[in-house]
């Protein structure tokens, strides 16, 4: 291709469509490190991701001796990720194994009453507490 000019297709119409698109009006989020750190810290404390550790004064106890050859367990670290930041604390995941008959009964009652399955369990717990005389 020496001496020949390559002709590129005209894309001006496509560029105009992109510029007029509603997506072109979107602005990037503020994602600098300081903002991310500040939001993670604020939301972490707000939703209980960080436990307050009481300060203890006095002598520090000697570390517990590990048996020879034992591998020390890594420290437990709290992770803050997108799911943690979206967590509202209103509900928690509750999973258990039940018999097929129990599952059928809970689903039947929930369907007949127009309740969620968790509402059936909450009402059953309330009734049990009332029967046991608990507040």
N, CA, C and O atoms as CSV, one atom per row, in Angstrom:
chain,resi,resn,atom,element,x,y,z
A,1,UNK,N,N,0.802,-1.182,0.000
A,1,UNK,CA,C,0.000,0.000,0.000
A,1,UNK,C,C,0.851,1.255,0.000
A,1,UNK,O,O,0.434,2.287,0.527
A,2,UNK,N,N,1.943,1.187,-0.537
A,2,UNK,CA,C,2.779,2.381,-0.585
A,2,UNK,C,C,2.222,3.362,-1.583
A,2,UNK,O,O,1.831,2.987,-2.688
A,3,UNK,N,N,2.186,4.612,-1.195
A,3,UNK,CA,C,1.722,5.674,-2.065
A,3,UNK,C,C,0.211,5.827,-2.112
A,3,UNK,O,O,-0.278,6.782,-2.716
A,4,UNK,N,N,-0.550,4.925,-1.500
A,4,UNK,CA,C,-2.008,5.043,-1.513
A,4,UNK,C,C,-2.505,5.520,-0.150
A,4,UNK,O,O,-1.994,5.110,0.892
A,5,UNK,N,N,-3.489,6.375,-0.178
A,5,UNK,CA,C,-4.103,6.832,1.077
A,5,UNK,C,C,-5.263,5.915,1.422
A,5,UNK,O,O,-6.052,5.523,0.563
A,6,UNK,N,N,-5.339,5.601,2.640
A,6,UNK,CA,C,-6.428,4.754,3.105
A,6,UNK,C,C,-7.611,5.640,3.454
A,6,UNK,O,O,-7.439,6.642,4.147
A,7,UNK,N,N,-8.794,5.302,2.998
A,7,UNK,CA,C,-9.996,6.082,3.256
A,7,UNK,C,C,-10.731,5.457,4.441
A,7,UNK,O,O,-11.106,4.285,4.414
A,8,UNK,N,N,-10.926,6.274,5.483
A,8,UNK,CA,C,-11.649,5.802,6.667
A,8,UNK,C,C,-13.124,6.138,6.531
A,8,UNK,O,O,-13.464,7.166,5.944
A,9,UNK,N,N,-14.002,5.306,7.054
A,9,UNK,CA,C,-15.435,5.583,6.956
A,9,UNK,C,C,-15.803,6.825,7.765
A,9,UNK,O,O,-15.149,7.140,8.760
A,10,UNK,N,N,-16.827,7.512,7.345
A,10,UNK,CA,C,-17.316,8.701,8.027
A,10,UNK,C,C,-18.163,8.259,9.225
A,10,UNK,O,O,-19.170,7.572,9.055
A,11,UNK,N,N,-17.757,8.651,10.428
A,11,UNK,CA,C,-18.463,8.256,11.637
A,11,UNK,C,C,-19.090,9.451,12.345
A,11,UNK,O,O,-19.461,9.354,13.515
A,12,UNK,N,N,-19.210,10.574,11.647
A,12,UNK,CA,C,-19.732,11.780,12.297
A,12,UNK,C,C,-21.171,11.603,12.753
A,12,UNK,O,O,-21.544,12.136,13.798
A,13,UNK,N,N,-22.006,10.860,11.994
A,13,UNK,CA,C,-23.392,10.641,12.412
A,13,UNK,C,C,-23.456,9.832,13.705
A,13,UNK,O,O,-24.253,10.134,14.594
A,14,UNK,N,N,-22.624,8.816,13.804
A,14,UNK,CA,C,-22.606,8.011,15.019
A,14,UNK,C,C,-22.154,8.832,16.226
A,14,UNK,O,O,-22.689,8.667,17.322
A,15,UNK,N,N,-21.175,9.712,16.033
A,15,UNK,CA,C,-20.708,10.565,17.130
A,15,UNK,C,C,-21.797,11.509,17.604
A,15,UNK,O,O,-21.946,11.735,18.805
A,16,UNK,N,N,-22.561,12.062,16.669
A,16,UNK,CA,C,-23.667,12.941,17.054
A,16,UNK,C,C,-24.706,12.190,17.871
A,16,UNK,O,O,-25.240,12.731,18.839
A,17,UNK,N,N,-24.999,10.949,17.494
A,17,UNK,CA,C,-25.974,10.160,18.238
A,17,UNK,C,C,-25.474,9.873,19.649
A,17,UNK,O,O,-26.248,9.916,20.605
A,18,UNK,N,N,-24.200,9.585,19.779
A,18,UNK,CA,C,-23.627,9.322,21.099
A,18,UNK,C,C,-23.694,10.571,21.956
A,18,UNK,O,O,-24.031,10.485,23.137
A,19,UNK,N,N,-23.382,11.724,21.397
A,19,UNK,CA,C,-23.403,12.970,22.158
A,19,UNK,C,C,-24.813,13.356,22.583
A,19,UNK,O,O,-24.988,14.002,23.616
A,20,UNK,N,N,-25.816,12.973,21.810
A,20,UNK,CA,C,-27.203,13.294,22.153
A,20,UNK,C,C,-27.820,12.265,23.087
A,20,UNK,O,O,-28.898,12.495,23.633
A,21,UNK,N,N,-27.173,11.169,23.271
A,21,UNK,CA,C,-27.691,10.088,24.098
A,21,UNK,C,C,-27.805,10.537,25.557
A,21,UNK,O,O,-26.969,11.302,26.037
A,22,UNK,N,N,-28.847,10.060,26.270
A,22,UNK,CA,C,-28.965,10.383,27.702
A,22,UNK,C,C,-27.758,9.896,28.497
A,22,UNK,O,O,-27.416,10.474,29.528
A,23,UNK,N,N,-27.118,8.838,28.021
A,23,UNK,CA,C,-25.952,8.323,28.730
A,23,UNK,C,C,-24.781,9.295,28.680
A,23,UNK,O,O,-23.915,9.274,29.555
A,24,UNK,N,N,-24.753,10.147,27.657
A,24,UNK,CA,C,-23.658,11.105,27.541
A,24,UNK,C,C,-23.720,12.159,28.643
A,24,UNK,O,O,-22.716,12.808,28.939
A,25,UNK,N,N,-24.906,12.336,29.257
A,25,UNK,CA,C,-25.065,13.337,30.309
A,25,UNK,C,C,-24.594,12.829,31.673
A,25,UNK,O,O,-24.413,13.621,32.598
A,26,UNK,N,N,-24.397,11.523,31.802
A,26,UNK,CA,C,-23.967,10.963,33.077
A,26,UNK,C,C,-22.563,11.430,33.420
A,26,UNK,O,O,-21.685,11.501,32.560
A,27,UNK,N,N,-22.373,11.742,34.671
A,27,UNK,CA,C,-21.067,12.173,35.149
A,27,UNK,C,C,-20.438,11.028,35.946
A,27,UNK,O,O,-21.163,10.268,36.588
A,28,UNK,N,N,-19.126,10.886,35.922
A,28,UNK,CA,C,-18.496,9.833,36.714
A,28,UNK,C,C,-18.661,10.108,38.195
A,28,UNK,O,O,-18.711,11.261,38.623
A,29,UNK,N,N,-18.744,9.037,38.974
A,29,UNK,CA,C,-18.870,9.169,40.423
A,29,UNK,C,C,-17.580,9.695,41.024
A,29,UNK,O,O,-16.501,9.578,40.442
A,30,UNK,N,N,-17.721,10.275,42.200
A,30,UNK,CA,C,-16.568,10.787,42.930
A,30,UNK,C,C,-15.886,9.590,43.592
A,30,UNK,O,O,-16.337,9.130,44.642
A,31,UNK,N,N,-14.819,9.086,43.001
A,31,UNK,CA,C,-14.207,7.859,43.492
A,31,UNK,C,C,-12.766,8.047,43.924
A,31,UNK,O,O,-11.987,7.093,43.903
A,32,UNK,N,N,-12.394,9.263,44.316
A,32,UNK,CA,C,-11.020,9.419,44.778
A,32,UNK,C,C,-10.860,8.667,46.102
A,32,UNK,O,O,-11.846,8.403,46.791
A,33,UNK,N,N,-9.644,8.329,46.449
A,33,UNK,CA,C,-9.371,7.506,47.625
A,33,UNK,C,C,-9.928,8.106,48.904
A,33,UNK,O,O,-10.434,7.379,49.759
A,34,UNK,N,N,-9.843,9.406,49.046
A,34,UNK,CA,C,-10.311,10.052,50.269
A,34,UNK,C,C,-11.829,9.883,50.430
A,34,UNK,O,O,-12.308,9.605,51.530
A,35,UNK,N,N,-12.580,10.048,49.345
A,35,UNK,CA,C,-14.033,9.910,49.411
A,35,UNK,C,C,-14.424,8.470,49.716
A,35,UNK,O,O,-15.304,8.228,50.542
A,36,UNK,N,N,-13.786,7.525,49.063
A,36,UNK,CA,C,-14.085,6.120,49.310
A,36,UNK,C,C,-13.800,5.767,50.769
A,36,UNK,O,O,-14.616,5.116,51.421
A,37,UNK,N,N,-12.666,6.187,51.273
A,37,UNK,CA,C,-12.293,5.912,52.663
A,37,UNK,C,C,-13.306,6.536,53.629
A,37,UNK,O,O,-13.744,5.891,54.581
A,38,UNK,N,N,-13.669,7.788,53.376
A,38,UNK,CA,C,-14.605,8.494,54.257
A,38,UNK,C,C,-15.973,7.799,54.261
A,38,UNK,O,O,-16.558,7.607,55.327
A,39,UNK,N,N,-16.485,7.421,53.095
A,39,UNK,CA,C,-17.787,6.762,53.013
A,39,UNK,C,C,-17.750,5.379,53.652
A,39,UNK,O,O,-18.682,5.003,54.363
A,40,UNK,N,N,-16.698,4.625,53.411
A,40,UNK,CA,C,-16.588,3.289,53.995
A,40,UNK,C,C,-16.544,3.388,55.514
A,40,UNK,O,O,-17.189,2.604,56.210
A,41,UNK,N,N,-15.783,4.351,56.026
A,41,UNK,CA,C,-15.678,4.511,57.469
A,41,UNK,C,C,-17.019,4.940,58.060
A,41,UNK,O,O,-17.455,4.389,59.070
A,42,UNK,N,N,-17.672,5.918,57.436
A,42,UNK,CA,C,-18.952,6.428,57.938
A,42,UNK,C,C,-20.013,5.334,57.915
A,42,UNK,O,O,-20.704,5.125,58.912
A,43,UNK,N,N,-20.153,4.635,56.795
A,43,UNK,CA,C,-21.174,3.603,56.680
A,43,UNK,C,C,-20.832,2.386,57.519
A,43,UNK,O,O,-21.726,1.723,58.043
A,44,UNK,N,N,-19.555,2.088,57.651
A,44,UNK,CA,C,-19.166,0.958,58.492
A,44,UNK,C,C,-19.571,1.164,59.934
A,44,UNK,O,O,-20.087,0.244,60.568
A,45,UNK,N,N,-19.346,2.365,60.470
A,45,UNK,CA,C,-19.751,2.650,61.845
A,45,UNK,C,C,-21.261,2.728,61.964
A,45,UNK,O,O,-21.821,2.295,62.971
A,46,UNK,N,N,-21.929,3.267,60.960
A,46,UNK,CA,C,-23.375,3.433,60.992
A,46,UNK,C,C,-24.082,2.084,61.031
A,46,UNK,O,O,-25.105,1.943,61.702
A,47,UNK,N,N,-23.553,1.098,60.323
A,47,UNK,CA,C,-24.220,-0.195,60.234
A,47,UNK,C,C,-23.560,-1.274,61.078
A,47,UNK,O,O,-23.828,-2.459,60.879
A,48,UNK,N,N,-22.709,-0.890,62.011
A,48,UNK,CA,C,-22.150,-1.847,62.949
A,48,UNK,C,C,-21.079,-2.755,62.392
A,48,UNK,O,O,-20.848,-3.836,62.935
A,49,UNK,N,N,-20.424,-2.350,61.331
A,49,UNK,CA,C,-19.371,-3.195,60.765
A,49,UNK,C,C,-18.133,-3.187,61.642
A,49,UNK,O,O,-17.325,-4.115,61.590
A,50,UNK,N,N,-17.979,-2.147,62.445
A,50,UNK,CA,C,-16.822,-2.049,63.321
A,50,UNK,C,C,-17.295,-2.133,64.767
A,50,UNK,O,O,-18.147,-1.354,65.193
A,51,UNK,N,N,-16.754,-3.057,65.502
A,51,UNK,CA,C,-17.122,-3.184,66.904
A,51,UNK,C,C,-16.223,-2.280,67.742
A,51,UNK,O,O,-15.023,-2.163,67.491
A,52,UNK,N,N,-16.825,-1.649,68.733
A,52,UNK,CA,C,-16.032,-0.828,69.633
A,52,UNK,C,C,-15.287,-1.763,70.587
A,52,UNK,O,O,-15.914,-2.584,71.256
A,53,UNK,N,N,-14.004,-1.654,70.657
A,53,UNK,CA,C,-13.186,-2.501,71.506
A,53,UNK,C,C,-12.837,-1.708,72.758
A,53,UNK,O,O,-12.200,-0.657,72.673
A,54,UNK,N,N,-13.258,-2.215,73.939
A,54,UNK,CA,C,-12.953,-1.478,75.161
A,54,UNK,C,C,-11.449,-1.486,75.437
A,54,UNK,O,O,-10.759,-2.462,75.142
A,55,UNK,N,N,-10.959,-0.400,76.000
A,55,UNK,CA,C,-9.554,-0.290,76.351
A,55,UNK,C,C,-9.358,-0.846,77.750
A,55,UNK,O,O,-10.115,-0.523,78.665
A,56,UNK,N,N,-8.353,-1.674,77.911
A,56,UNK,CA,C,-8.075,-2.279,79.202
A,56,UNK,C,C,-6.721,-1.782,79.671
A,56,UNK,O,O,-5.731,-1.851,78.942
A,57,UNK,N,N,-6.690,-1.280,80.895
A,57,UNK,CA,C,-5.410,-0.833,81.433
A,57,UNK,C,C,-4.865,-1.909,82.362
A,57,UNK,O,O,-5.615,-2.753,82.851
A,58,UNK,N,N,-3.594,-1.876,82.596
A,58,UNK,CA,C,-2.979,-2.858,83.483
A,58,UNK,C,C,-1.978,-3.700,82.737
A,58,UNK,O,O,-1.687,-3.450,81.568
A,59,UNK,N,N,-1.441,-4.717,83.426
A,59,UNK,CA,C,-0.421,-5.546,82.784
A,59,UNK,C,C,-1.012,-6.373,81.646
A,59,UNK,O,O,-2.166,-6.798,81.702
A,60,UNK,N,N,-0.221,-6.586,80.642
A,60,UNK,CA,C,-0.630,-7.384,79.501
A,60,UNK,C,C,-0.344,-8.841,79.822
A,60,UNK,O,O,0.780,-9.174,80.199
A,61,UNK,N,N,-1.347,-9.733,79.680
A,61,UNK,CA,C,-1.106,-11.140,79.988
A,61,UNK,C,C,-0.135,-11.763,78.990
A,61,UNK,O,O,-0.040,-11.338,77.839
A,62,UNK,N,N,0.573,-12.767,79.457
A,62,UNK,CA,C,1.528,-13.472,78.598
A,62,UNK,C,C,0.763,-14.221,77.513
A,62,UNK,O,O,-0.334,-14.718,77.765
A,63,UNK,N,N,1.320,-14.308,76.325
A,63,UNK,CA,C,0.620,-15.039,75.260
A,63,UNK,C,C,0.508,-16.515,75.605
A,63,UNK,O,O,1.360,-17.069,76.301
A,64,UNK,N,N,-0.548,-17.143,75.113
A,64,UNK,CA,C,-0.773,-18.563,75.362
A,64,UNK,C,C,0.222,-19.353,74.518
A,64,UNK,O,O,0.381,-19.104,73.323
A,65,UNK,N,N,0.879,-20.294,75.153
A,65,UNK,CA,C,1.891,-21.089,74.458
A,65,UNK,C,C,1.219,-22.007,73.444
A,65,UNK,O,O,0.232,-22.673,73.756
A,66,UNK,N,N,1.759,-22.037,72.237
A,66,UNK,CA,C,1.249,-22.898,71.178
A,66,UNK,C,C,2.056,-24.201,71.185
A,66,UNK,O,O,3.265,-24.184,71.415
A,67,UNK,N,N,1.385,-25.321,70.934
A,67,UNK,CA,C,2.134,-26.574,70.833
A,67,UNK,C,C,3.138,-26.496,69.687
A,67,UNK,O,O,2.936,-25.756,68.724
A,68,UNK,N,N,4.201,-27.250,69.795
A,68,UNK,CA,C,5.230,-27.234,68.759
A,68,UNK,C,C,4.637,-27.674,67.429
A,68,UNK,O,O,3.928,-28.679,67.354
A,69,UNK,N,N,4.929,-26.924,66.397
A,69,UNK,CA,C,4.444,-27.272,65.059
A,69,UNK,C,C,3.050,-26.752,64.751
A,69,UNK,O,O,2.555,-26.937,63.639
A,70,UNK,N,N,2.407,-26.104,65.719
A,70,UNK,CA,C,1.058,-25.584,65.479
A,70,UNK,C,C,1.129,-24.350,64.589
A,70,UNK,O,O,2.022,-23.516,64.733
A,71,UNK,N,N,0.199,-24.249,63.691
A,71,UNK,CA,C,0.141,-23.102,62.794
A,71,UNK,C,C,-0.803,-22.073,63.411
A,71,UNK,O,O,-1.972,-22.371,63.652
A,72,UNK,N,N,-0.299,-20.854,63.670
A,72,UNK,CA,C,-1.179,-19.855,64.271
A,72,UNK,C,C,-2.282,-19.460,63.296
A,72,UNK,O,O,-2.062,-19.387,62.087
A,73,UNK,N,N,-3.481,-19.205,63.846
A,73,UNK,CA,C,-4.602,-18.810,62.999
A,73,UNK,C,C,-4.438,-17.354,62.583
A,73,UNK,O,O,-3.992,-16.525,63.377
A,74,UNK,N,N,-4.791,-17.046,61.357
A,74,UNK,CA,C,-4.673,-15.658,60.910
A,74,UNK,C,C,-5.678,-14.785,61.664
A,74,UNK,O,O,-6.737,-15.267,62.065
A,75,UNK,N,N,-5.355,-13.508,61.859
A,75,UNK,CA,C,-6.289,-12.635,62.561
A,75,UNK,C,C,-7.565,-12.437,61.743
A,75,UNK,O,O,-7.531,-12.409,60.513
A,76,UNK,N,N,-8.686,-12.302,62.447
A,76,UNK,CA,C,-9.963,-12.083,61.782
A,76,UNK,C,C,-10.048,-10.607,61.417
A,76,UNK,O,O,-9.861,-9.739,62.270
A,77,UNK,N,N,-10.328,-10.328,60.161
A,77,UNK,CA,C,-10.413,-8.943,59.709
A,77,UNK,C,C,-11.811,-8.672,59.186
A,77,UNK,O,O,-12.414,-9.521,58.530
A,78,UNK,N,N,-12.310,-7.516,59.472
A,78,UNK,CA,C,-13.599,-7.100,58.957
A,78,UNK,C,C,-13.395,-6.502,57.572
A,78,UNK,O,O,-12.589,-5.589,57.398
A,79,UNK,N,N,-14.120,-7.014,56.593
A,79,UNK,CA,C,-14.000,-6.501,55.237
A,79,UNK,C,C,-15.166,-5.575,54.947
A,79,UNK,O,O,-16.309,-5.863,55.303
A,80,UNK,N,N,-14.872,-4.489,54.312
A,80,UNK,CA,C,-15.915,-3.576,53.871
A,80,UNK,C,C,-15.907,-3.605,52.354
A,80,UNK,O,O,-14.947,-3.175,51.714
A,81,UNK,N,N,-16.999,-4.123,51.785
A,81,UNK,CA,C,-17.119,-4.140,50.342
A,81,UNK,C,C,-18.465,-3.535,49.956
A,81,UNK,O,O,-19.167,-2.991,50.809
A,82,UNK,N,N,-18.824,-3.623,48.701
A,82,UNK,CA,C,-20.060,-3.022,48.225
A,82,UNK,C,C,-21.289,-3.547,48.934
A,82,UNK,O,O,-22.207,-2.786,49.238
A,83,UNK,N,N,-21.314,-4.862,49.203
A,83,UNK,CA,C,-22.481,-5.422,49.889
A,83,UNK,C,C,-22.567,-4.911,51.310
A,83,UNK,O,O,-23.658,-4.617,51.798
A,84,UNK,N,N,-21.436,-4.800,51.981
A,84,UNK,CA,C,-21.432,-4.294,53.350
A,84,UNK,C,C,-21.944,-2.860,53.388
A,84,UNK,O,O,-22.693,-2.491,54.293
A,85,UNK,N,N,-21.546,-2.054,52.415
A,85,UNK,CA,C,-21.966,-0.663,52.400
A,85,UNK,C,C,-23.454,-0.523,52.101
A,85,UNK,O,O,-24.079,0.451,52.519
A,86,UNK,N,N,-24.029,-1.491,51.379
A,86,UNK,CA,C,-25.460,-1.430,51.081
A,86,UNK,C,C,-26.301,-2.062,52.176
A,86,UNK,O,O,-27.520,-1.890,52.180
A,87,UNK,N,N,-25.702,-2.773,53.085
A,87,UNK,CA,C,-26.423,-3.488,54.128
A,87,UNK,C,C,-27.167,-2.502,55.022
A,87,UNK,O,O,-26.590,-1.523,55.495
A,88,UNK,N,N,-28.437,-2.765,55.246
A,88,UNK,CA,C,-29.243,-1.844,56.043
A,88,UNK,C,C,-29.437,-2.323,57.463
A,88,UNK,O,O,-29.753,-1.521,58.342
A,89,UNK,N,N,-29.255,-3.619,57.713
A,89,UNK,CA,C,-29.436,-4.136,59.066
A,89,UNK,C,C,-30.895,-4.440,59.395
A,89,UNK,O,O,-31.194,-4.833,60.523
A,90,UNK,N,N,-31.810,-4.271,58.439
A,90,UNK,CA,C,-33.221,-4.529,58.721
A,90,UNK,C,C,-33.501,-6.014,58.805
A,90,UNK,O,O,-34.345,-6.434,59.597
A,91,UNK,N,N,-32.817,-6.819,58.011
A,91,UNK,CA,C,-33.039,-8.259,58.010
A,91,UNK,C,C,-31.702,-8.980,57.990
A,91,UNK,O,O,-30.680,-8.412,57.606
A,92,UNK,N,N,-31.724,-10.235,58.407
A,92,UNK,CA,C,-30.542,-11.084,58.323
A,92,UNK,C,C,-30.955,-12.373,57.638
A,92,UNK,O,O,-32.129,-12.741,57.637
A,93,UNK,N,N,-29.983,-13.053,57.059
A,93,UNK,CA,C,-30.243,-14.325,56.395
A,93,UNK,C,C,-30.460,-15.402,57.448
A,93,UNK,O,O,-29.679,-15.504,58.394
A,94,UNK,N,N,-31.513,-16.211,57.300
A,94,UNK,CA,C,-31.828,-17.276,58.238
A,94,UNK,C,C,-32.111,-18.529,57.423
A,94,UNK,O,O,-33.092,-18.585,56.681
A,95,UNK,N,N,-31.266,-19.519,57.559
A,95,UNK,CA,C,-31.453,-20.752,56.796
A,95,UNK,C,C,-31.411,-21.935,57.758
A,95,UNK,O,O,-30.600,-21.967,58.684
A,96,UNK,N,N,-32.284,-22.896,57.532
A,96,UNK,CA,C,-32.303,-24.099,58.348
A,96,UNK,C,C,-32.860,-25.249,57.520
A,96,UNK,O,O,-33.473,-25.031,56.475
A,97,UNK,N,N,-32.648,-26.449,57.983
A,97,UNK,CA,C,-33.194,-27.609,57.298
A,97,UNK,C,C,-34.449,-28.045,58.046
A,97,UNK,O,O,-34.460,-28.135,59.273
A,98,UNK,N,N,-35.499,-28.311,57.285
A,98,UNK,CA,C,-36.778,-28.743,57.867
A,98,UNK,C,C,-37.284,-29.938,57.086
A,98,UNK,O,O,-36.781,-30.264,56.011
A,99,UNK,N,N,-38.294,-30.585,57.654
A,99,UNK,CA,C,-38.887,-31.722,56.959
A,99,UNK,C,C,-39.733,-31.208,55.796
A,99,UNK,O,O,-40.177,-30.060,55.811
A,100,UNK,N,N,-39.953,-32.043,54.801
A,100,UNK,CA,C,-40.801,-31.625,53.684
A,100,UNK,C,C,-42.216,-31.236,54.132
A,100,UNK,O,O,-42.807,-30.306,53.582
A,101,UNK,N,N,-42.757,-31.945,55.128
A,101,UNK,CA,C,-44.101,-31.622,55.618
A,101,UNK,C,C,-44.141,-30.222,56.241
A,101,UNK,O,O,-45.072,-29.456,55.992
A,102,UNK,N,N,-43.133,-29.895,57.046
A,102,UNK,CA,C,-43.079,-28.562,57.666
A,102,UNK,C,C,-42.991,-27.489,56.588
A,102,UNK,O,O,-43.685,-26.474,56.656
A,103,UNK,N,N,-42.141,-27.716,55.597
A,103,UNK,CA,C,-41.983,-26.767,54.499
A,103,UNK,C,C,-43.313,-26.564,53.769
A,103,UNK,O,O,-43.693,-25.434,53.464
A,104,UNK,N,N,-44.014,-27.663,53.491
A,104,UNK,CA,C,-45.303,-27.564,52.805
A,104,UNK,C,C,-46.312,-26.772,53.635
A,104,UNK,O,O,-47.052,-25.950,53.095
A,105,UNK,N,N,-46.344,-27.017,54.946
A,105,UNK,CA,C,-47.295,-26.324,55.824
A,105,UNK,C,C,-47.009,-24.821,55.899
A,105,UNK,O,O,-47.924,-24.002,55.814
A,106,UNK,N,N,-45.738,-24.471,56.057
A,106,UNK,CA,C,-45.381,-23.051,56.144
A,106,UNK,C,C,-45.728,-22.357,54.840
A,106,UNK,O,O,-46.285,-21.259,54.859
A,107,UNK,N,N,-45.414,-22.966,53.719
A,107,UNK,CA,C,-45.728,-22.373,52.420
A,107,UNK,C,C,-47.239,-22.272,52.187
A,107,UNK,O,O,-47.719,-21.289,51.624
A,108,UNK,N,N,-47.991,-23.302,52.627
A,108,UNK,CA,C,-49.445,-23.278,52.465
A,108,UNK,C,C,-50.063,-22.147,53.274
A,108,UNK,O,O,-50.897,-21.400,52.761
A,109,UNK,N,N,-49.660,-22.015,54.536
A,109,UNK,CA,C,-50.201,-20.958,55.387
A,109,UNK,C,C,-49.838,-19.585,54.825
A,109,UNK,O,O,-50.682,-18.691,54.769
A,110,UNK,N,N,-48.588,-19.421,54.410
A,110,UNK,CA,C,-48.161,-18.139,53.847
A,110,UNK,C,C,-48.981,-17.791,52.608
A,110,UNK,O,O,-49.382,-16.640,52.434
A,111,UNK,N,N,-49.230,-18.765,51.755
A,111,UNK,CA,C,-49.993,-18.527,50.537
A,111,UNK,C,C,-51.439,-18.170,50.851
A,111,UNK,O,O,-51.987,-17.222,50.288
A,112,UNK,N,N,-52.064,-18.941,51.762
A,112,UNK,CA,C,-53.464,-18.694,52.108
A,112,UNK,C,C,-53.667,-17.335,52.768
A,112,UNK,O,O,-54.663,-16.662,52.504
A,113,UNK,N,N,-52.734,-16.927,53.623
A,113,UNK,CA,C,-52.873,-15.677,54.362
A,113,UNK,C,C,-52.315,-14.474,53.605
A,113,UNK,O,O,-52.557,-13.331,53.991
A,114,UNK,N,N,-51.567,-14.728,52.529
A,114,UNK,CA,C,-50.938,-13.630,51.798
A,114,UNK,C,C,-49.737,-13.062,52.537
A,114,UNK,O,O,-49.417,-11.881,52.400
A,115,UNK,N,N,-49.072,-13.902,53.321
A,115,UNK,CA,C,-47.913,-13.492,54.110
A,115,UNK,C,C,-46.639,-13.981,53.429
A,115,UNK,O,O,-46.672,-14.833,52.542
A,116,UNK,N,N,-45.522,-13.419,53.869
A,116,UNK,CA,C,-44.225,-13.967,53.516
A,116,UNK,C,C,-43.955,-15.145,54.441
A,116,UNK,O,O,-44.548,-15.247,55.515
A,117,UNK,N,N,-43.058,-16.034,54.023
A,117,UNK,CA,C,-42.753,-17.188,54.885
A,117,UNK,C,C,-42.149,-16.742,56.210
A,117,UNK,O,O,-42.401,-17.365,57.242
A,118,UNK,N,N,-41.353,-15.669,56.198
A,118,UNK,CA,C,-40.768,-15.192,57.448
A,118,UNK,C,C,-41.851,-14.664,58.385
A,118,UNK,O,O,-41.695,-14.744,59.604
A,119,UNK,N,N,-42.945,-14.126,57.844
A,119,UNK,CA,C,-44.037,-13.653,58.694
A,119,UNK,C,C,-44.716,-14.821,59.399
A,119,UNK,O,O,-45.123,-14.694,60.554
A,120,UNK,N,N,-44.844,-15.958,58.715
A,120,UNK,CA,C,-45.408,-17.152,59.348
A,120,UNK,C,C,-44.538,-17.553,60.534
A,120,UNK,O,O,-45.046,-17.848,61.616
A,121,UNK,N,N,-43.210,-17.563,60.321
A,121,UNK,CA,C,-42.299,-17.945,61.406
A,121,UNK,C,C,-42.328,-16.928,62.549
A,121,UNK,O,O,-42.289,-17.312,63.719
A,122,UNK,N,N,-42.394,-15.631,62.217
A,122,UNK,CA,C,-42.451,-14.605,63.265
A,122,UNK,C,C,-43.715,-14.749,64.091
A,122,UNK,O,O,-43.661,-14.632,65.316
A,123,UNK,N,N,-44.861,-15.002,63.449
A,123,UNK,CA,C,-46.129,-15.166,64.170
A,123,UNK,C,C,-46.102,-16.450,65.004
A,123,UNK,O,O,-46.650,-16.477,66.106
A,124,UNK,N,N,-45.477,-17.501,64.498
A,124,UNK,CA,C,-45.354,-18.743,65.258
A,124,UNK,C,C,-44.486,-18.524,66.497
A,124,UNK,O,O,-44.792,-19.046,67.569
A,125,UNK,N,N,-43.413,-17.758,66.353
A,125,UNK,CA,C,-42.551,-17.463,67.498
A,125,UNK,C,C,-43.298,-16.631,68.537
A,125,UNK,O,O,-43.176,-16.885,69.735
A,126,UNK,N,N,-44.064,-15.649,68.094
A,126,UNK,CA,C,-44.860,-14.831,69.013
A,126,UNK,C,C,-45.849,-15.692,69.779
A,126,UNK,O,O,-46.009,-15.528,70.989
A,127,UNK,N,N,-46.522,-16.619,69.077
A,127,UNK,CA,C,-47.487,-17.510,69.727
A,127,UNK,C,C,-46.785,-18.430,70.730
A,127,UNK,O,O,-47.312,-18.668,71.816
A,128,UNK,N,N,-45.623,-18.943,70.387
A,128,UNK,CA,C,-44.877,-19.813,71.299
A,128,UNK,C,C,-44.449,-19.057,72.551
A,128,UNK,O,O,-44.546,-19.583,73.660
A,129,UNK,N,N,-43.973,-17.815,72.376
A,129,UNK,CA,C,-43.570,-17.013,73.535
A,129,UNK,C,C,-44.764,-16.740,74.448
A,129,UNK,O,O,-44.646,-16.782,75.672
A,130,UNK,N,N,-45.917,-16.458,73.833
A,130,UNK,CA,C,-47.128,-16.205,74.618
A,130,UNK,C,C,-47.505,-17.471,75.403
A,130,UNK,O,O,-47.878,-17.391,76.574
A,131,UNK,N,N,-47.407,-18.626,74.759
A,131,UNK,CA,C,-47.727,-19.897,75.409
A,131,UNK,C,C,-46.776,-20.196,76.559
A,131,UNK,O,O,-47.192,-20.734,77.585
A,132,UNK,N,N,-45.493,-19.847,76.393
A,132,UNK,CA,C,-44.499,-20.081,77.450
A,132,UNK,C,C,-44.526,-19.006,78.526
A,132,UNK,O,O,-43.861,-19.141,79.553
A,133,UNK,N,N,-45.293,-17.934,78.299
A,133,UNK,CA,C,-45.361,-16.854,79.283
A,133,UNK,C,C,-44.185,-15.910,79.245
A,133,UNK,O,O,-43.903,-15.236,80.236
A,134,UNK,N,N,-43.491,-15.845,78.122
A,134,UNK,CA,C,-42.348,-14.939,77.977
A,134,UNK,C,C,-42.833,-13.611,77.418
A,134,UNK,O,O,-43.821,-13.559,76.685
A,135,UNK,N,N,-42.125,-12.529,77.772
A,135,UNK,CA,C,-42.536,-11.224,77.232
A,135,UNK,C,C,-42.235,-11.070,75.764
A,135,UNK,O,O,-42.526,-10.026,75.181
